Each structure stands twice: as C-alpha cells, then as structure tokens.
Amino acid sequence: MNKEFKSLNEVEMKKINGGSAILAITLGIFATGYGMGVQKAINDRRKK
C-alpha cells in the first residue's frame, strides 16, 4: 500500500512540475511578446 502511494505521489509531482514548466514557458513567451510589442510601439512613436 505504502509503495503504491509513493509511486502515485511521484507521478502526481511530475505532472505538477510539468504543468508548472509549461506555465512558466507560456508566461515567458507572453512576457517576451509583450516586451517586443512595447519596444515596437516606442520605435513607432519615435519614427512619427
């Protein structure tokens, strides 16, 4: 029983860690995209 519970916990932890990694990557992409958007807006404003 204890062994099964431990392996189940490990699987759950891997799922959670995987989800966190995906979330972090997604947020990173959004932050980078947002940063580029801001930079582009600043550049566009300078050109005008």
C-alpha positions as CSV (number, residue, x, y, z in Angstrom):
1,M,0.0,0.0,0.0
2,N,2.7,2.4,1.0
3,K,4.8,1.7,-2.1
4,E,1.8,2.3,-4.4
5,F,1.0,5.5,-2.7
6,K,4.6,6.7,-3.0
7,S,4.7,6.0,-6.8
8,L,1.3,7.7,-7.3
9,N,2.7,10.7,-5.4
10,E,5.8,10.8,-7.7
11,V,3.6,10.7,-10.8
12,E,1.4,13.5,-9.4
13,M,4.5,15.5,-8.6
14,K,5.9,15.0,-12.1
15,K,2.5,16.2,-13.6
16,I,2.5,19.2,-11.3
17,N,6.2,20.0,-12.2
18,G,5.4,19.5,-15.9
19,G,2.4,21.8,-15.6
20,S,4.5,24.4,-13.9
21,A,7.2,24.2,-16.5
22,I,4.6,24.7,-19.3
23,L,3.0,27.6,-17.4
24,A,6.4,29.2,-16.9
25,I,7.3,28.8,-20.6
26,T,3.9,30.2,-21.7
27,L,4.3,33.2,-19.3
28,G,7.8,33.7,-20.6
29,I,6.6,33.7,-24.2
30,F,3.8,36.2,-23.4
31,A,6.2,38.4,-21.4
32,T,8.7,38.4,-24.3
33,G,5.9,39.1,-26.8
34,Y,4.6,41.9,-24.7
35,G,8.1,43.3,-24.3
36,M,8.6,43.3,-28.1
37,G,5.2,44.9,-28.5
38,V,6.2,47.7,-26.2
39,Q,9.6,48.1,-27.8
40,K,7.9,48.3,-31.3
41,A,5.4,50.8,-30.0
42,I,8.2,53.0,-28.7
43,N,10.1,52.7,-32.0
44,D,6.9,53.5,-34.0
45,R,6.3,56.6,-31.8
46,R,9.9,57.8,-32.4
47,K,9.5,57.5,-36.1
48,K,6.5,59.8,-36.2
